[in-house]
Amino acid sequence: MQSRSDFDAWSAGKSYEHYMGRWSRRIAAEHLTWLNPEKGPDWLEFGCGTGALTSTILQNCAPNSVLATDAS
């Protein structure tokens, strides 16, 4: 018998990307514009999912470093 967690849409990258990742990529740059961070700080991102915001931070914010983690 399979458990409910076998079908958890948030536990697999492909499913997560379908539900959230596509939206995260669309709003990540706008979120960073609103945040208006200085260039060069170290970043810590909790709950990074498939990395849409992390990628945008790397492309647009010139960070010293980025540590991104996700429980899944």
C-alpha positions in Angstrom: 0.0 0.0 0.0 1.4 3.4 -0.9 1.3 6.2 1.5 0.0 9.7 0.9 3.5 11.1 1.0 4.2 9.1 -2.2 2.0 11.6 -4.0 3.2 14.8 -2.2 3.5 17.4 -5.0 6.1 19.4 -2.9 8.5 16.6 -2.4 9.7 16.3 -6.0 11.5 19.0 -8.0 9.5 18.4 -11.2 6.1 18.7 -9.4 7.3 21.7 -7.4 8.5 23.4 -10.6 5.1 22.9 -12.2 3.2 24.5 -9.2 5.6 27.1 -7.9 8.8 27.4 -9.8 7.3 29.0 -12.9 5.8 31.7 -10.8 8.9 32.2 -8.7 11.0 32.9 -11.8 8.5 35.5 -13.0 8.5 37.5 -9.7 12.0 37.0 -8.5 13.5 40.0 -10.3 10.6 42.2 -9.2 11.0 41.1 -5.6 14.7 41.9 -5.7 14.0 45.3 -7.2 11.6 46.0 -4.4 14.1 44.8 -1.8 16.8 47.0 -3.4 19.8 45.2 -1.9 23.3 46.6 -1.9 25.9 44.8 -4.1 28.2 42.3 -2.5 26.6 41.0 0.7 26.4 37.3 1.6 23.0 35.8 1.1 21.1 33.1 3.0 18.0 31.7 1.4 15.7 29.3 3.2 13.2 27.3 1.2 14.9 27.8 -2.1 12.8 25.2 -4.0 14.3 24.6 -7.4 16.5 27.8 -7.2 14.6 30.4 -9.1 15.3 33.2 -6.6 18.8 31.9 -6.0 19.6 32.1 -9.7 18.2 35.7 -9.9 20.3 36.7 -6.9 23.4 35.4 -8.6 22.6 37.1 -11.9 21.5 40.5 -10.5 22.9 41.2 -7.1 26.7 40.5 -7.3 26.7 38.6 -4.0 29.9 37.6 -2.2 28.3 34.3 -1.5 24.9 32.5 -1.5 23.9 29.7 0.7 20.5 28.3 -0.3 18.8 25.4 1.4 15.5 23.5 1.1 14.2 20.8 3.4 13.0 18.7 0.5 
